[in-house]
Amino acid sequence: MPLKRPLGSPGFHAGEHVTFNPLKSSNIEGAHYDPATRTLTVKFKSGSAYRYHDCAQHHYDDLCKAESPGKYFSRTIRGNLKWARVK
């Protein structure tokens, strides 16, 4: 079942609904992709969440189907895209 971020949660705009696709990972809880803005939001099991800008759709797709989402994230996304902490 997708993880839903409550309305007005820290780092998210009031009225913004973000549904995270749960990932089988020891570090990443879930991910959300917005094709209209080309942003990927990743929620970690620590409770923090980061938004990655100008992210191609295939990065989200590959992250979701990776055998190890954490390894894919570290290799492909972290350090390669502009980001902002949202929680």
C-alpha positions as CSV (number, residue, x, y, z in Angstrom):
1,M,0.0,0.0,0.0
2,P,1.4,3.4,-0.9
3,L,2.6,5.7,1.9
4,K,0.7,9.0,2.1
5,R,2.3,12.1,3.4
6,P,-0.2,14.2,5.4
7,L,-1.4,17.6,4.2
8,G,0.9,20.4,5.2
9,S,3.7,18.2,6.5
10,P,7.0,20.0,7.0
11,G,8.8,20.6,3.7
12,F,5.7,20.0,1.6
13,H,3.4,22.8,0.4
14,A,0.0,23.1,2.1
15,G,-2.5,21.1,0.1
16,E,0.2,19.0,-1.6
17,H,-0.6,15.3,-1.5
18,V,2.5,13.1,-2.0
19,T,2.0,9.3,-2.3
20,F,5.2,7.3,-1.9
21,N,5.7,4.0,-3.7
22,P,7.1,1.7,-1.0
23,L,10.5,0.2,-1.7
24,K,12.1,-2.9,-0.4
25,S,15.2,-1.3,1.1
26,S,16.9,-1.2,4.5
27,N,17.4,2.6,4.1
28,I,14.7,4.0,1.7
29,E,11.1,3.8,2.8
30,G,9.6,5.0,-0.5
31,A,9.8,7.2,-3.6
32,H,7.5,9.6,-5.5
33,Y,7.9,11.0,-9.0
34,D,6.1,14.0,-10.4
35,P,6.5,14.0,-14.2
36,A,5.0,17.5,-14.5
37,T,7.9,19.0,-12.5
38,R,10.5,16.2,-13.1
39,T,11.1,15.9,-9.4
40,L,11.8,12.7,-7.5
41,T,11.1,12.7,-3.7
42,V,12.8,10.0,-1.6
43,K,11.7,9.3,1.9
44,F,14.2,7.5,4.1
45,K,13.4,5.2,7.0
46,S,15.1,7.8,9.3
47,G,12.1,10.1,8.6
48,S,14.0,12.5,6.4
49,A,12.9,13.2,2.8
50,Y,14.7,14.8,-0.1
51,R,13.5,16.2,-3.4
52,Y,15.7,15.7,-6.5
53,H,15.2,18.2,-9.3
54,D,15.4,17.7,-13.1
55,C,15.2,13.9,-12.7
56,A,14.4,11.8,-15.7
57,Q,11.4,9.4,-15.4
58,H,13.6,6.4,-16.0
59,H,15.6,7.1,-12.8
60,Y,12.4,6.7,-10.8
61,D,11.4,3.6,-12.7
62,D,14.8,2.0,-12.3
63,L,14.9,2.9,-8.6
64,C,11.5,1.2,-8.0
65,K,12.5,-2.0,-9.8
66,A,16.1,-2.2,-8.6
67,E,17.2,-5.3,-6.7
68,S,18.8,-2.9,-4.3
69,P,17.2,0.5,-4.3
70,G,19.8,1.8,-1.9
71,K,22.7,0.9,-4.1
72,Y,20.9,2.3,-7.2
73,F,20.2,5.5,-5.4
74,S,23.8,5.9,-4.2
75,R,25.2,5.1,-7.6
76,T,22.8,7.0,-9.8
77,I,20.9,9.8,-8.0
78,R,22.8,10.9,-4.9
79,G,25.5,13.5,-5.8
80,N,24.3,13.7,-9.4
81,L,21.1,15.8,-9.2
82,K,20.3,19.1,-7.5
83,W,18.4,18.4,-4.3
84,A,16.6,20.0,-1.4
85,R,15.7,18.5,2.0
86,V,11.9,18.6,2.5
87,K,11.8,17.0,5.9
